[in-house]
Amino acid sequence: MAISLEILKTLREKSGAGMVDCKKALEESGGDIDKAMEILRKQGIAKASKRSDREASEGVIKVDVSEDSKEGYIVELNTETDFVARNEKFQQFTDEVLNIIKNNKINKVEKLLEAQMNDGNSVKNNLDNLSGVIGEKLAIKRCDILESKGTVAAYSHMGGRIGVLVALDKENVPELARDIAMHIAAANPKYICPEEVPVEEIEKEKEIYREQLIKEGKPENIIDKIVEGKLNKYYGEICLIEQEYIKEDKKKVKDVLGGIKVEKFIRYSL
């Protein structure tokens, strides 16, 4: 029987299930929305819409790099529990989504949800269907692509709880790039270098240091010098190239890089 778009739309909104599943259920129920809803509930597909108020704060971050190391890809999919994040179906679905990002050069969640998967369904429909089958709210939080004429590397840490992409301006240095990505995963820098730190942030730190020193009774004539020292230490905490290198703490990251520059990095963390 022919299913009207209006009835199909109503069932989709009511159940939260995908277009294909709704159409099949309506055909099976002879167009009866309540019976179709019951069919979807028995299949475990209609559960997703009732989980919209739950928080999906667990999940997995997946990363990949093109064969020529010129592009990196990263995506974060969220679940409600760590147990589901380790589920084989969920992991497989995330791998497929990452491949869609890679093959279609998608770096926006909205476009990713609209993209077609191998079975002909959209990413959103299959995400909703998987949510119903698994029994938890699932969500794609963010995705990105990092490009460079130099070298792009990726690093995944703690079973996919942290993912990093980094781009260096020199070609054919995959090992160094991966080491820097690993450092970023562990040290969590905010910026690449001190020059990137906003003036407002620097001035705020200076103000805090100055007030601390005045309360400590430090002489006015040495306060500026101490503030400068504290600021350099601050850069060593938040700026990648000024951080102590995790694999050799007697060196800073800039010492390991030599003349090579970090163009950009992307770090996701659950």
C-alpha positions as CSV (number, residue, x, y, z in Angstrom):
1,M,0.0,0.0,0.0
2,A,1.0,3.6,-0.6
3,I,2.2,5.4,2.6
4,S,1.6,9.2,2.7
5,L,4.4,11.4,3.6
6,E,2.3,13.0,6.3
7,I,1.8,9.7,8.1
8,L,5.4,8.8,7.7
9,K,6.5,12.1,9.1
10,T,4.2,11.7,12.1
11,L,5.5,8.2,12.9
12,R,9.1,9.4,12.6
13,E,8.5,12.3,15.0
14,K,6.7,10.0,17.5
15,S,9.2,7.1,17.4
16,G,12.5,8.8,16.6
17,A,13.1,5.9,14.2
18,G,14.6,6.2,10.7
19,M,12.6,6.7,7.5
20,V,13.2,3.2,6.2
21,D,12.1,1.5,9.4
22,C,9.0,3.7,9.7
23,K,8.0,2.9,6.2
24,K,8.4,-0.9,6.7
25,A,6.4,-0.7,10.0
26,L,3.6,1.3,8.4
27,E,3.4,-1.2,5.5
28,E,3.2,-4.1,7.9
29,S,0.5,-2.4,10.0
30,G,-1.6,-1.4,7.0
31,G,-1.0,2.3,7.7
32,D,-2.0,2.2,11.4
33,I,0.3,4.5,13.3
34,D,-0.3,2.9,16.7
35,K,0.3,-0.6,15.4
36,A,3.4,0.7,13.5
37,M,4.6,2.2,16.8
38,E,4.2,-1.1,18.5
39,I,6.1,-2.9,15.8
40,L,9.0,-0.4,16.1
41,R,8.9,-0.7,19.9
42,K,9.1,-4.5,19.7
43,Q,12.2,-4.1,17.4
44,G,13.7,-1.8,19.9
45,I,13.9,1.0,17.4
46,A,11.3,3.4,18.9
47,K,13.3,3.9,22.1
48,A,15.6,6.5,20.9
49,S,13.2,9.5,21.0
50,K,12.6,9.0,24.7
51,R,16.2,9.4,25.5
52,S,16.7,13.0,24.3
53,D,17.0,14.3,27.9
54,R,19.8,12.0,28.9
55,E,23.4,13.0,28.7
56,A,25.7,11.2,26.3
57,S,29.0,11.9,27.9
58,E,30.9,8.7,27.3
59,G,31.8,7.4,23.8
60,V,34.8,7.1,21.6
61,I,37.1,9.4,19.5
62,K,38.5,7.9,16.3
63,V,41.3,9.3,14.2
64,D,42.9,8.4,10.9
65,V,45.4,9.8,8.4
66,S,45.6,9.7,4.6
67,E,48.2,7.4,3.0
68,D,50.3,10.4,1.9
69,S,50.1,11.9,5.4
70,K,48.6,15.2,4.0
71,E,45.2,14.9,5.7
72,G,44.0,13.8,9.1
73,Y,40.5,12.9,10.2
74,I,38.8,12.9,13.6
75,V,35.3,12.3,15.0
76,E,33.7,12.0,18.4
77,L,30.6,9.8,19.0
78,N,29.0,9.9,22.4
79,T,27.1,7.3,24.4
80,E,25.5,7.3,27.8
81,T,27.8,4.6,29.3
82,D,31.3,3.3,28.8
83,F,29.9,-0.2,28.4
84,V,28.1,0.8,25.2
85,A,31.1,2.7,24.0
86,R,33.0,-0.6,23.9
87,N,30.1,-2.3,22.1
88,E,31.3,-3.9,18.8
89,K,28.4,-2.5,16.8
90,F,29.0,1.0,18.1
91,Q,32.7,0.8,17.4
92,Q,32.0,-0.6,13.9
93,F,29.5,2.2,13.2
94,T,32.1,4.8,14.3
95,D,34.7,3.4,12.0
96,E,32.2,3.6,9.1
97,V,31.4,7.2,10.0
98,L,35.1,8.1,10.1
99,N,35.5,6.6,6.6
100,I,32.6,8.8,5.3
101,I,34.5,11.8,6.7
102,K,37.6,10.6,5.0
103,N,36.1,9.7,1.6
104,N,33.8,12.7,1.4
105,K,35.9,15.4,3.0
106,I,33.2,16.3,5.6
107,N,34.1,18.5,8.5
108,K,30.7,19.6,9.7
109,V,28.3,17.4,11.9
110,E,25.2,18.7,10.0
111,K,26.6,17.5,6.7
112,L,27.9,14.3,8.2
113,L,24.4,13.4,9.5
114,E,23.0,13.9,6.0
115,A,25.6,11.8,4.3
116,Q,24.7,8.4,2.9
117,M,26.1,5.2,4.2
118,N,26.7,1.9,2.4
119,D,23.2,0.6,3.0
120,G,21.6,3.7,1.4
121,N,20.4,5.2,4.7
122,S,21.7,8.5,6.0
123,V,24.1,8.6,9.0
124,K,21.4,10.1,11.1
125,N,18.9,7.4,10.3
126,N,21.4,4.6,11.1
127,L,22.5,6.5,14.3
128,D,18.9,6.6,15.4
129,N,18.3,3.0,14.6
130,L,21.5,1.9,16.4
131,S,20.4,4.0,19.4
132,G,17.1,2.0,19.5
133,V,18.8,-1.4,19.2
134,I,21.5,-0.6,21.8
135,G,19.1,1.2,24.2
136,E,21.0,4.4,24.8
137,K,21.1,7.9,23.4
138,L,23.9,8.2,20.8
139,A,25.2,11.4,19.3
140,I,27.9,12.7,16.9
141,K,29.4,15.6,18.8
142,R,32.1,16.9,16.4
143,C,34.3,16.1,13.5
144,D,37.3,17.7,11.8
145,I,39.8,17.5,9.0
146,L,43.4,18.7,9.2
147,E,45.3,19.4,6.0
148,S,48.9,20.2,5.4
149,K,51.6,20.3,2.7
150,G,54.0,19.0,5.3
151,T,53.1,16.0,7.5
152,V,49.9,15.2,9.4
153,A,49.9,12.6,12.1
154,A,47.3,11.1,14.5
155,Y,47.4,9.7,17.9
156,S,44.7,7.9,20.0
157,H,45.1,7.6,23.7
158,M,43.3,5.7,26.5
159,G,41.3,3.5,24.2
160,G,39.9,6.4,22.2
161,R,39.1,8.7,25.1
162,I,41.6,11.3,23.7
163,G,42.3,11.8,20.0
164,V,44.8,14.2,18.4
165,L,45.7,15.4,14.9
166,V,48.8,17.5,14.3
167,A,50.4,19.1,11.2
168,L,54.1,19.9,10.9
169,D,55.4,22.1,8.1
170,K,58.0,19.6,6.9
171,E,57.3,16.6,4.7
172,N,58.1,13.0,5.4
173,V,58.5,13.2,9.2
174,P,55.7,10.8,10.3
175,E,57.5,9.5,13.4
176,L,58.3,13.0,14.8
177,A,54.7,14.2,14.0
178,R,53.3,11.2,15.8
179,D,55.5,11.8,18.8
180,I,54.3,15.4,18.9
181,A,50.7,14.2,18.7
182,M,51.3,11.8,21.6
183,H,52.8,14.7,23.6
184,I,49.7,16.9,22.9
185,A,47.4,14.1,24.1
186,A,49.3,13.9,27.4
187,A,50.2,17.5,28.0
188,N,47.0,19.2,26.7
189,P,48.4,22.5,25.5
190,K,46.0,25.4,24.7
191,Y,48.2,27.2,22.1
192,I,51.2,26.4,19.9
193,C,53.4,29.3,21.0
194,P,53.3,32.4,23.3
195,E,52.5,34.6,20.4
196,E,49.1,32.9,20.1
197,V,48.1,33.7,23.7
198,P,45.5,36.5,23.6
199,V,46.7,39.8,25.1
200,E,43.7,39.9,27.5
201,E,44.7,36.5,28.9
202,I,48.3,37.7,29.4
203,E,47.2,40.9,31.1
204,K,44.9,39.0,33.4
205,E,47.7,36.6,34.5
206,K,50.0,39.6,35.1
207,E,47.4,41.2,37.3
208,I,46.9,38.1,39.3
209,Y,50.7,37.6,39.8
210,R,51.1,41.3,40.7
211,E,48.4,41.2,43.4
212,Q,49.9,38.0,44.8
213,L,53.3,39.5,45.1
214,I,52.0,42.7,46.7
215,K,50.2,40.7,49.3
216,E,53.4,38.7,49.9
217,G,55.2,42.1,50.6
218,K,57.6,41.9,47.7
219,P,59.5,45.2,46.9
220,E,57.9,47.2,44.1
221,N,61.2,47.4,42.2
222,I,61.4,43.6,41.7
223,I,57.8,42.8,41.1
224,D,57.9,43.3,37.3
225,K,60.9,40.9,37.0
226,I,59.2,38.3,39.1
227,V,56.0,38.7,37.0
228,E,57.9,38.1,33.8
229,G,59.4,34.9,35.3
230,K,56.0,33.7,36.3
231,L,54.6,34.5,32.9
232,N,57.3,32.4,31.2
233,K,56.4,29.5,33.5
234,Y,52.8,30.0,32.5
235,Y,53.8,29.7,28.8
236,G,55.5,26.5,29.7
237,E,52.2,25.1,30.9
238,I,49.9,26.2,28.1
239,C,52.1,26.6,25.0
240,L,53.1,23.5,23.1
241,I,56.6,24.5,22.0
242,E,57.4,25.8,25.5
243,Q,56.3,22.6,27.3
244,E,58.7,20.0,28.7
245,Y,58.8,17.2,26.2
246,I,57.1,14.1,27.7
247,K,59.6,11.6,26.3
248,E,62.7,13.7,27.5
249,D,61.8,16.2,30.1
250,K,65.2,17.9,30.0
251,K,64.2,19.2,26.6
252,K,61.3,21.4,25.5
253,V,59.1,20.6,22.5
254,K,60.8,23.3,20.5
255,D,64.2,21.7,21.0
256,V,62.9,18.4,19.6
257,L,61.3,20.2,16.7
258,G,64.5,22.0,15.7
259,G,63.5,24.3,12.9
260,I,60.3,22.4,12.1
261,K,57.1,24.3,12.9
262,V,53.8,23.0,14.2
263,E,51.1,24.5,11.9
264,K,48.1,23.4,13.8
265,F,46.8,20.7,16.1
266,I,43.3,19.4,17.1
267,R,42.7,17.6,20.4
268,Y,39.5,15.9,21.4
269,S,38.9,14.6,24.9
270,L,35.9,12.9,26.5
